[in-house]
Amino acid sequence: MSVTTNFRMRTTHDIPLQITSENSGSERRITPAWSISQLKTKLESVTGIPPSSQRLTLRLPNQQGIIIEAPDEEGVQLARYPLQPYAEINVTDTRPPSARPHLPSASSVPKYEMPSSEYEQRSDSVLAYKKANKLGRFDPNAPEIEKARLERLEEEVEERGIQLGLRCRVDTSDVRRGTIKHVGPIPEIPSHNPKSVWIGVEFDEPVGKNDGSIGGKKYFDCREKNGVFVRPDRVEVGDWPILNDLEEMEEI
């Protein structure tokens, strides 16, 4: 079955993007002529998040996330945004945790993994695209670019005031508030450079992905699903009060 199920067939104007959410991740082809409203409607079947509860963030290499939103989302086309092949659109669920369906973890579901040797021979893969266009590690200037990227990450940590023990929220979502528990490299996360900076956050509510561990190594202690590791540009430091489910209730 094609990965573009429920999306329009590919045209010469379609752009391949990575669509991610808390419970899903896949490559989809997006047509810039779609309105924001059309995209959100199509993403519901991919992420399980209703259009009215979606917060879309476009993430481009070495840039801050760009929020995709408008007062009239029916009349604003995606062409207004700097879409690039294989960039990421992250879909955040803005509903309070108590209003979301509790989906079972997909970590225990058997998945097909293509052998690396076979993947490297394919001509229609992300790897092939990067090789052909000399992107990422295939760029002759990759070492200098990577050094600048790491320096920029360190600057961003300082500019954002990210420090251990401070309160924060992730992806500008009020339901993803927490406390910073780790600042630094995490070699267990697949990356071209193990020195990349990651921020570990313990959420107030179970809206994360782990218990402060990754790849079998413990970086901080918290309950299952209350921990997450993200890039600095997704973290906003502030005096965010601790979430209390009772605050979401109008009557008790």
N, C-alpha and C positions, 0 to 999 in steps of 0.2 A: 504494500500500500504506500502511496506517495506520502512524503512528510508534509505536503501542502494540502492535505485534506481540509475541506471547508474554506480554503482560500482560492482566489481566482487563479486560473491557469497562467503560467509564466508568459510574460510578454517581454519585448526588448527593453521596456522601461521599468521592469520590476527590479527591486534591489534586495539581495539576500541579507537578512538580519538575524541576529540571535535574540530570541524572545525568552526572557527568564522571569520566574516568579518564585515564591517560596517553595512551591511543590512541583514545578515543571521547568523544563528548559529544552528548546528545540530551535532548529533553523527554519525560518519562514521567509517567503518572498513577498515583499510589500510593494504596492503600487503608490508612487508619490501623489497620484491624482485622487487617492482616497481622502475623505475627510477624517478628522480625528474621531468623530462619532462612528464612522464606518469601521475604522480600525478597532476601536474598543468593542464593537459588536462582534467582530470576527475573533477577537482575542478571548472572548468569554468561553468559547468551546475549547480553547487551548489551555487556559489557566484555571477555568472554573470560577472566575471572579466576575460578578455582574458589571456591566459598563459603568453604572453609576457609582461603583465602589472602586474603580480602577484609578490609580495614579501612575502615569507613564513618565519614565525618565530615560532620555536618550543618553547613552554613554559612549563617548568617542575617546580614542587613545590620547592620553596626556592632556585631557580637558576635564573641566568640571561638568557634572551631569546637567543636562538641559531638560527642564520640565516641559512635557508636551501637553498644553492645555490652552483653552481660549474661552471667552465668554459665550461665543457662538461656535460650538464644536462641529455643528453641521456644516457651517460655511467656511471653515478653515481647512485647507488641504495640507497633507503631510509634506508637500513640496516646499513649504515655508521653512522647514527644518533641515539642517545639514546632514541628511542621511548619507551614510557611506557603506559600501559593501562590508558585511560581517561586523558592523557595529552592533551594539546591544541596546535593546529596549527592555528595561526592567518594569514589571507590572507589580505594583504594591497594592495589597488589599487594605482599603481604608476602614473596613468594618471593624468594630471592636471584636476582640477574640471570642467573646461569648456568642456572637452572631455568625461566626464562620462555621462551616461544616468541618467535622473532625475526620480528616482523611487519614487512612493508614499509611505508614511509612513505606516508600517504594524501595527502600534499601535492601529488603529481603527478597524482592522479586527478581528471578533469574533474567539476565539481560544478555543479548548477543554482543560480543565484543569482537570486532574485526581485527585480525592479526595485523600488526604494524607493517609487515612486509607487503601485505595485500593493499593496505590503505595507501602506502607510499607510491604504489603503482597506478592508482586511480588518477584520472585527468579531470574529474569533476568535484574534487574535494577542496576544502579550505586550504589545505597544505599546498595543493597544486596551484591554487590561485596566488598564494603568497610567493611561491617560487617564481611563477611567471612574471609577477609584478615587483619582485624584489622587495617584499614587505617583511616587517618583523626581523627575525634573525637572518633572513636572506638578503637584507639590505647591506651593501658594502660598508655603510656608515653605522651599522648596528651597534658596535661597541660604544661609540661616542653618544649615540642616541640613548642607549640604555643607561650610561653614566648620568646623562642629563635628566633622565626620567627618575632615577633614584634620588638625585639631588632635589628634584622638584617635589617628590613625595615627602622628603624630610622637611622641606620648607613648608609644605602644606600642613604637616603635623604641627609645626610651630605657629603658623599663621592662624590656624583654627583653635589654638590653645588646647590641643589634645594632651591630656596628662592622666596618669593612673589615678583612679579614685573619683574623677569628676563625673558629674551627671551629663547625659547626652541623649540625643534621639538619632535614629538612623533613617535615612531616606526622607527626612522632614515629616515623618509619620508620628503623630502623637500616641499611637498605640504601640510604637516600638521605642519606648523610653527605657533607659537603663543606666548602668554604671560602667565606666571604662576599666577593664581588668587587665588589658595587655596592650603594649605598644612596642612593635618591633618585628623582626623577621620571623617567618614560620616556614622552615624548609619543607615541612610535610605537605604544604599546598603546592600543587604542580605550578611551576613558573619557570620562565627562562632564567630568572635570577633569584637564587634563594635568599638574597639580601633585601628583597622587596619588603617594604613596611606594611604590616597589617595591624588592624585595631581589633582587639577582642572586647566584646561587650556582653555583660550579663543583663538581660532584659528583666523588667518587672513582671512580665507575663510570658507564658510559653509561646512566643511568636518567633523563636529562633530556630536553629538547626542542630544544636549539639549541647553537650554538658560542659563545654570548656575544653574538650579534647578534640584532637584531629590527628588522624594517622597513627592512633595508638598512644599519642603523647598528650599529657595533661598540661594545659597552660594556665587554667584557673578553675576553681570549683564553682559549680552551679547546678541547678536541677536540669534534667533532660529537657531539651527544646527551649531552654532559657538563654542559651549561649549562641554567639555568632562571631565570625571573623569577617571583617569587611575592609575595603580600602579607605584611606583617610577622607577622601572627598565625599563619602556617604555619611560622615559623622558630623553632627552639629552639637557643640558643647553649649550648655545653658543650665539655668537653675530650674530644671524640669522636675516638678514634684513626683513622688512615687505614685504609680498608677494604683487605683483602688477600684475593683469591679463595682463596688457599691455606688461609686460616683456616676456610673452609667445608668443607674436606675432612677426613674422619676419618683417611684413610690416603693416603699418597703412594707 
